[in-house]
Amino acid sequence: MSITTGLAIYFITWWIVLFAVLPWGVRSQSEAGEVVPGSDPGAPAAHRVGRMLLMTTIVASIVFGLMAAAYEFDLIPFDYLMSVTNPPSTW
């Protein structure tokens, strides 16, 4: 895998993981008992963007490492993927 391909795959993985990590540990204003007038009670009570970005980077790095290892060590052979997806042999 080239550096450019690896960076592109990591970038895509990071964005997917970001949306999975965003709800972790979020408390709404109504749960915290501190609803700011004029805001939605379901809005987060405390914004922890830096913590979420750090958690996203950690989880995405682990996921990417597993994917890169599966690719580099040929843990999922191409022939197996072709048999599972069963693409047409001729057009």
C-alpha positions as CSV (number, residue, x, y, z in Angstrom):
1,M,0.0,0.0,0.0
2,S,1.4,3.4,-1.0
3,I,1.6,6.3,1.5
4,T,-1.0,8.2,-0.4
5,T,-3.4,5.3,-0.4
6,G,-2.8,4.7,3.3
7,L,-3.4,8.4,4.1
8,A,-6.7,8.4,2.1
9,I,-7.9,5.2,3.8
10,Y,-6.9,6.6,7.2
11,F,-8.8,9.9,6.5
12,I,-12.0,8.1,5.5
13,T,-11.7,5.8,8.5
14,W,-11.1,8.8,10.8
15,W,-14.3,10.5,9.6
16,I,-16.4,7.3,10.0
17,V,-15.1,6.8,13.5
18,L,-15.7,10.4,14.4
19,F,-19.4,10.0,13.9
20,A,-19.3,6.8,16.0
21,V,-17.4,8.5,18.8
22,L,-19.3,11.8,19.0
23,P,-22.1,10.5,21.3
24,W,-19.7,8.9,23.8
25,G,-20.1,10.4,27.3
26,V,-22.3,13.3,26.2
27,R,-24.8,14.6,28.8
28,S,-27.6,16.8,27.7
29,Q,-28.5,20.0,29.4
30,S,-31.7,18.4,30.8
31,E,-29.7,15.5,32.2
32,A,-27.3,18.0,33.8
33,G,-30.1,20.1,35.1
34,E,-28.7,23.3,33.6
35,V,-30.9,24.2,30.6
36,V,-29.8,27.5,29.1
37,P,-32.9,29.6,28.2
38,G,-33.5,29.7,24.5
39,S,-31.6,26.5,23.7
40,D,-32.7,22.9,23.1
41,P,-32.8,20.8,26.3
42,G,-31.1,18.0,24.4
43,A,-28.1,20.1,23.5
44,P,-24.8,19.0,25.2
45,A,-24.1,20.6,28.6
46,A,-20.4,20.6,28.1
47,H,-18.6,20.7,24.8
48,R,-15.5,18.4,24.8
49,V,-14.4,18.7,21.2
50,G,-10.7,18.1,22.0
51,R,-11.4,15.0,23.9
52,M,-13.6,13.7,21.1
53,L,-11.0,14.4,18.5
54,L,-8.4,12.6,20.6
55,M,-10.6,9.5,21.1
56,T,-11.4,9.5,17.4
57,T,-7.7,9.5,16.5
58,I,-7.0,6.7,18.9
59,V,-9.9,4.5,17.7
60,A,-9.3,5.3,14.0
61,S,-5.6,4.4,14.4
62,I,-6.5,1.0,15.9
63,V,-9.0,0.3,13.2
64,F,-6.6,1.4,10.5
65,G,-3.8,-0.7,12.0
66,L,-6.0,-3.8,11.9
67,M,-7.1,-3.1,8.3
68,A,-3.5,-2.4,7.2
69,A,-2.3,-5.7,8.9
70,A,-5.1,-7.6,7.2
71,Y,-3.9,-6.2,3.9
72,E,-0.2,-6.5,4.4
73,F,-0.3,-10.1,5.7
74,D,-2.9,-11.2,3.2
75,L,-5.3,-12.3,6.1
76,I,-8.3,-12.0,3.7
77,P,-7.2,-13.4,0.4
78,F,-8.5,-11.8,-2.8
79,D,-9.8,-15.1,-4.1
80,Y,-12.0,-15.4,-0.9
81,L,-13.4,-12.0,-1.5
82,M,-14.2,-12.8,-5.1
83,S,-16.0,-16.0,-4.0
84,V,-18.0,-14.3,-1.3
85,T,-19.2,-11.4,-3.5
86,N,-19.7,-13.7,-6.6
87,P,-19.2,-11.0,-9.3
88,P,-20.2,-12.0,-12.8
89,S,-17.3,-13.6,-14.7
90,T,-18.2,-11.9,-18.0
91,W,-20.0,-8.8,-19.0
